[in-house]
């Protein structure tokens, strides 16, 4: 799973830059031919979402209900990490934070994850949404849906030949994300929009909801 974590992080815009690549301009719509038959199948949550300890990322993907509520087996609380601190340089200190919410579907087919940067979660008033006007410096994020049956050394979300892994940036024609509350350690919210494979296939996301208990990790980064 460490290898998969590295692959996931490779698509993020990390601490020291915040460039934004555009989503594909053209899409072919939901998969309809035999190649993609049953690509996305209904998957229920492992336990009722009203359970006080339930954690999940769920949505209707191309009209099919999908629930990801199984931890991916990462170490160091990577599945539900809120890491924050200062980037310390000789020219001055800069605040940063990284927020990861990652869960697998119970059938083991997909891994669904939100990756956000510079959320300033601890100072926010709720609800708040992305994209939004006047965001924090480098306040960016994305939703990933990884087909766990298609993990390779050359895995790539935005390469034109990539046909299985979906990416929805929290800007442009991607995903609209709203954090509704952060209480008792649980971040809850909703989302909708579009994810794309690098080859341009579309996954339409509706009725998205998430509830994840975050683990706080405070750590400064020293930059020579």
C-alpha positions in Angstrom: 0.0 0.0 0.0 3.0 2.3 0.4 3.5 2.0 -3.3 -0.1 3.0 -4.0 0.2 5.9 -1.6 3.2 7.2 -3.5 1.2 6.9 -6.8 -1.7 8.8 -5.3 0.5 11.6 -4.0 2.3 11.9 -7.4 -0.9 13.5 -8.8 -1.2 16.1 -6.1 0.2 19.6 -6.2 2.4 19.5 -3.2 3.5 22.1 -0.7 5.8 24.2 -2.7 3.7 24.9 -5.8 0.0 25.3 -6.8 -0.2 25.0 -10.6 -3.5 23.8 -12.0 -3.9 21.5 -15.0 -7.1 21.6 -16.9 -9.5 18.7 -17.2 -10.0 17.2 -20.6 -12.1 19.4 -22.8 -14.0 16.6 -24.4 -15.7 13.6 -22.8 -17.3 10.6 -24.2 -19.9 10.2 -21.5 -20.6 7.3 -19.3 -19.2 3.9 -20.4 -21.7 2.0 -22.5 -19.8 -0.6 -24.6 -18.7 -4.0 -23.4 -15.2 -2.9 -22.5 -16.7 -0.9 -19.6 -19.7 -3.1 -18.8 -20.2 -3.3 -15.1 -17.2 -1.0 -14.5 -19.0 0.6 -11.7 -21.3 -1.6 -9.6 -23.5 -0.8 -6.6 -21.7 -1.1 -3.3 -23.4 -0.5 0.0 -21.7 0.8 3.2 -20.4 -1.7 5.7 -22.6 -0.3 8.4 -25.5 2.2 8.6 -24.4 5.8 7.8 -26.4 6.9 10.9 -24.1 5.0 13.2 -22.3 7.5 15.4 -18.9 6.1 14.5 -19.5 5.6 10.8 -17.0 7.0 8.3 -17.5 7.1 4.6 -17.3 8.7 1.2 -20.4 7.9 -0.8 -22.1 9.1 -4.0 -24.0 8.0 -7.0 -21.5 7.5 -9.8 -23.1 7.5 -13.2 -26.3 6.8 -11.4 -25.0 3.9 -9.4 -24.7 4.1 -5.6 -21.2 3.6 -4.4 -20.0 3.6 -0.8 -16.3 3.7 0.2 -16.0 3.1 4.0 -13.1 0.7 4.4 -9.6 2.0 5.3 -7.0 1.4 2.6 -4.4 0.0 4.9 -2.0 3.0 4.8 0.3 3.7 7.7 0.6 6.8 9.9 -3.1 7.6 9.7 -2.7 8.5 6.0 -6.4 7.6 5.4 -7.7 10.4 7.5 -4.9 12.8 8.1 -5.0 16.5 8.8 -1.3 17.6 8.8 -0.4 21.2 9.4 2.4 23.5 10.5 4.9 26.0 9.2 7.2 25.8 6.2 10.3 27.4 7.7 12.6 29.2 5.3 15.4 31.7 5.9 13.1 34.2 4.1 10.2 33.6 6.5 7.7 31.1 7.6 4.6 30.0 5.7 1.6 28.1 7.0 0.6 24.9 5.2 -1.8 22.0 5.7 -2.6 18.8 3.9 -6.0 17.0 4.4 -6.4 13.4 3.2 -9.7 11.4 3.3 -9.4 8.0 1.7 -11.6 4.9 1.8 -12.0 1.7 -0.3 -15.2 0.2 -1.3 -16.2 -3.0 0.6 -15.9 -5.1 -2.6 -12.3 -4.0 -3.0 -12.8 -2.5 -6.5 -12.3 1.2 -6.0 -10.4 3.5 -3.7 -12.0 7.0 -3.3 -10.1 9.9 -1.8 -10.2 13.6 -1.3 -6.8 15.4 -1.3 -6.8 19.0 -0.2 -4.2 21.6 0.6 -4.1 24.8 2.6 -7.7 24.4 3.8 -7.1 26.4 7.0 -9.6 24.0 8.5 -9.0 25.1 12.1 -9.9 28.7 11.4 -12.8 28.2 9.0 -16.5 29.0 9.6 -18.8 26.3 8.3 -20.2 25.6 5.8 -17.6 26.6 3.2 -17.2 25.4 -0.4 -14.6 24.9 -3.1 -14.2 26.3 -5.6 -15.0 29.7 -4.1 -14.2 33.3 -4.6 -11.1 34.6 -2.7 -9.6 31.3 -1.6 -6.7 31.0 0.7 -3.3 31.0 -1.0 -2.9 27.7 -2.8 -6.2 26.4 -1.4 -6.7 23.5 -3.8 -7.9 19.9 -3.9 -9.2 17.0 -5.9 -11.3 13.9 -5.8 -9.7 10.6 -7.0 -11.4 7.3 -7.8 -8.8 4.6 -8.4 -9.7 1.3 -9.9 -7.8 -1.1 -7.6 -7.8 -3.8 -10.3 -5.8 -1.5 -12.7 -2.8 -0.5 -10.5 0.4 -0.4 -12.6 3.9 1.1 -12.3 2.9 3.6 -15.0 -0.4 4.6 -13.4 -1.3 8.1 -14.5 -4.5 10.1 -14.0 -4.1 12.7 -16.7 -2.2 10.9 -19.4 -4.2 10.5 -22.6 -3.9 6.7 -22.5 -5.1 6.4 -19.0 -8.6 4.8 -19.2 -9.5 3.6 -15.7 -8.7 6.1 -13.0 -10.9 9.1 -12.5 -9.8 12.6 -11.3 -12.1 15.5 -10.4 -10.3 18.8 -9.5 -12.1 21.1 -7.1 -12.2 23.9 -9.7 -13.5 24.4 -13.3 -15.7 21.7 -14.6 -14.7 19.2 -11.9 -16.1 18.7 -8.4 -18.0 21.1 -6.2 -17.1 20.4 -2.6 -18.7 21.7 0.6 -17.6 21.1 4.1 -20.7 21.4 6.2 -19.4 20.9 9.7 -16.4 19.9 11.8 -17.5 18.6 15.2 -16.1 16.1 17.6 -13.3 15.3 15.2 -15.6 14.4 12.3 -15.5 16.4 9.1 -18.8 16.1 7.2 -19.9 17.5 3.9 -21.3 17.0 0.4 -20.1 17.1 -3.2 -21.1 16.7 -6.8 -19.8 17.3 -10.3 -17.6 15.4 -12.8 -14.5 13.2 -12.8 -12.5 12.3 -15.9 -10.1 9.7 -17.0 -7.0 10.9 -18.8 -8.5 9.5 -22.0 -11.6 11.7 -21.5 -14.2 9.4 -20.1 -16.7 11.0 -17.8 -18.0 9.9 -14.4 -20.9 12.0 -13.3 -21.1 12.4 -9.5 -24.3 13.2 -7.7 -25.6 13.0 -4.1 -22.1 12.8 -2.7 -21.5 12.8 1.0 -18.6 12.3 3.3 -18.0 11.8 7.0 -14.4 11.2 8.2 -12.8 11.4 11.6 -9.6 13.4 11.1 -6.3 12.8 12.9 -4.4 16.0 13.7 -0.6 15.9 13.1 1.3 19.1 13.7 4.7 19.2 12.0 6.9 22.0 10.7 8.9 21.6 7.5 12.4 23.0 7.4 13.5 24.2 4.0 17.3 25.0 3.7 
